[in-house]
């Protein structure tokens, strides 16, 4: 099917070659074919290969172009990858917008990275909202950072962040936790 031009099959073959066969050179061949036919998955995957020099010569300009195209098609992982490339090179608000879209599109790691960026931008309440989103996804790896962040916030700001993330119970628990450390 991939050889006959089926884009989804080309993406699948590329993924198998990359992840299972550990053959990024051949994966690049198939991702290039699907990218040329407009596949966001193919563009994002080929961009990943270029960004990391896997099976192709590393080319960050090409990677950025491919990530931008796939992100423009709504690919959440491409949005996350593009945000990583733009970190420190573009305005933090642009990076935050990409990370927000990626998080809302289901990229769990984007919650944490966005929380870190917003905290660095002194937007603690917004940062905490994304840490709550991470917790909602079942990832408690950065709980210590969420507690540290919340210690400098009012109880109402914590509750608001929890409400915006759809985790009012966790927010209330955090209010009780940080009260012990203030």
C-alpha positions as semicolon CSV with decimal commas, in nm:
position;residue;x (nm);y (nm);z (nm)
1;X;0,000;0,000;0,000
2;X;0,284;0,240;0,081
3;X;0,443;0,172;-0,256
4;X;0,115;0,246;-0,432
5;X;0,102;0,591;-0,270
6;X;-0,125;0,538;0,030
7;X;-0,015;0,822;0,261
8;X;-0,125;0,659;0,586
9;X;0,063;0,343;0,490
10;X;0,374;0,547;0,408
11;X;0,354;0,710;0,753
12;X;0,310;0,369;0,914
13;X;0,601;0,211;0,727
14;X;0,819;0,509;0,818
15;X;0,719;0,473;1,184
16;X;0,793;0,101;1,186
17;X;1,129;0,155;1,022
18;X;1,220;0,426;1,272
19;X;1,086;0,283;1,597
20;X;1,099;-0,095;1,549
21;X;1,361;-0,155;1,281
22;X;1,574;0,137;1,407
23;X;1,648;0,235;1,049
24;X;1,609;0,614;1,028
25;X;1,753;0,636;0,674
26;X;1,480;0,419;0,527
27;X;1,222;0,585;0,754
28;X;1,323;0,922;0,606
29;X;1,248;0,788;0,258
30;X;0,887;0,705;0,351
31;X;0,828;1,014;0,563
32;X;0,954;1,229;0,273
33;X;0,708;1,058;0,037
34;X;0,412;1,114;0,271
35;X;0,524;1,470;0,352
36;X;0,534;1,552;-0,019
37;X;0,173;1,434;-0,040
38;X;0,071;1,668;0,246
39;X;0,081;1,437;0,548
40;X;0,125;1,629;0,874
41;X;0,260;1,309;1,035
42;X;0,514;1,272;0,755
43;X;0,621;1,635;0,782
44;X;0,653;1,620;1,160
45;X;0,839;1,289;1,152
46;X;1,077;1,400;0,879
47;X;1,130;1,722;1,075
48;X;1,222;1,514;1,378
49;X;1,482;1,329;1,173
50;X;1,631;1,656;1,047
51;X;1,627;1,815;1,393
52;X;1,821;1,524;1,537
53;X;2,035;1,421;1,240
54;X;1,879;1,074;1,229
55;X;1,922;0,908;0,890
56;X;1,971;1,250;0,729
57;X;2,217;1,533;0,778
58;X;2,106;1,753;1,066
59;X;1,931;2,060;0,925
60;X;1,747;2,276;1,176
61;X;1,617;2,511;0,906
62;X;1,454;2,220;0,724
63;X;1,325;2,080;1,053
64;X;1,169;2,413;1,145
65;X;1,003;2,445;0,805
66;X;0,853;2,097;0,831
67;X;0,739;2,149;1,190
68;X;0,578;2,480;1,092
69;X;0,389;2,317;0,805
70;X;0,266;2,028;1,020
71;X;0,183;2,261;1,311
72;X;-0,018;2,473;1,069
73;X;-0,218;2,160;0,988
74;X;-0,299;2,122;1,359
75;X;-0,047;1,849;1,445
76;X;0,001;1,883;1,822
77;X;0,335;1,701;1,828
78;X;0,469;1,930;1,555
79;X;0,354;2,227;1,763
80;X;0,546;2,089;2,061
81;X;0,857;2,022;1,851
82;X;0,843;2,369;1,697
83;X;0,810;2,525;2,043
84;X;1,124;2,338;2,147
85;X;1,312;2,480;1,847
86;X;1,183;2,831;1,913
87;X;1,266;2,827;2,288
88;X;1,502;3,118;2,352
89;X;1,490;3,228;1,987
90;X;1,137;3,364;1,961
91;X;0,917;3,566;2,192
92;X;0,809;3,361;2,494
93;X;0,445;3,437;2,409
94;X;0,486;3,267;2,070
95;X;0,642;2,962;2,233
96;X;0,370;2,958;2,500
97;X;0,097;2,968;2,233
98;X;0,246;2,664;2,059
99;X;0,284;2,477;2,387
100;X;-0,073;2,560;2,485
101;X;-0,201;2,418;2,154
102;X;0,015;2,110;2,194
103;X;-0,108;2,052;2,550
104;X;-0,468;2,097;2,444
105;X;-0,399;1,859;2,155
106;X;-0,295;1,581;2,391
107;X;0,083;1,617;2,424
108;X;0,129;1,549;2,795
109;X;0,487;1,680;2,809
110;X;0,364;2,017;2,682
111;X;0,183;2,076;3,014
112;X;0,508;2,065;3,207
113;X;0,712;2,270;2,959
114;X;0,439;2,533;2,938
115;X;0,419;2,547;3,318
116;X;0,794;2,601;3,334
117;X;0,783;2,875;3,071
118;X;0,494;3,060;3,234
119;X;0,665;3,041;3,574
120;X;0,979;3,190;3,417
121;X;0,758;3,466;3,277
122;X;0,628;3,537;3,632
123;X;0,282;3,412;3,540
124;X;0,253;3,178;3,836
125;X;-0,124;3,133;3,835
126;X;-0,121;3,037;3,465
127;X;0,179;2,812;3,523
128;X;0,001;2,632;3,804
129;X;-0,300;2,571;3,579
130;X;-0,075;2,373;3,341
131;X;0,086;2,183;3,627
132;X;-0,268;2,087;3,733
133;X;-0,327;1,972;3,375
134;X;-0,020;1,752;3,405
135;X;-0,157;1,604;3,727
136;X;-0,493;1,548;3,561
137;X;-0,313;1,339;3,298
138;X;-0,174;1,121;3,578
139;X;0,178;1,265;3,580
140;X;0,290;1,367;3,928
141;X;0,660;1,389;3,843
142;X;0,672;1,766;3,891
143;X;0,448;1,788;4,196
144;X;0,728;1,942;4,406
145;X;0,757;2,228;4,158
146;X;0,382;2,286;4,166
147;X;0,394;2,305;4,546
148;X;0,687;2,548;4,536
149;X;0,506;2,763;4,283
150;X;0,183;2,762;4,483
151;X;0,359;2,869;4,803
152;X;0,392;3,221;4,665
153;X;0,029;3,243;4,555
154;X;-0,295;3,324;4,734
155;X;-0,540;3,046;4,809
156;X;-0,786;3,204;4,565
157;X;-0,527;3,208;4,285
158;X;-0,458;2,839;4,347
159;X;-0,829;2,761;4,341
160;X;-0,874;2,961;4,021
161;X;-0,590;2,775;3,850
162;X;-0,741;2,443;3,960
163;X;-1,083;2,546;3,835
164;X;-0,943;2,649;3,495
165;X;-0,766;2,313;3,468
166;X;-1,079;2,123;3,569
167;X;-0,916;1,996;3,889
168;X;-1,082;2,180;4,179
169;X;-1,023;1,889;4,418
170;X;-0,649;1,891;4,352
171;X;-0,644;2,268;4,394
172;X;-0,810;2,241;4,733
173;X;-0,562;1,974;4,838
174;X;-0,278;2,200;4,727
175;X;-0,421;2,490;4,927
176;X;-0,411;2,269;5,237
177;X;-0,061;2,147;5,158
178;X;0,096;2,489;5,105
179;X;-0,074;2,629;5,415
180;X;0,163;2,410;5,615
181;X;0,468;2,572;5,455
182;X;0,375;2,939;5,456
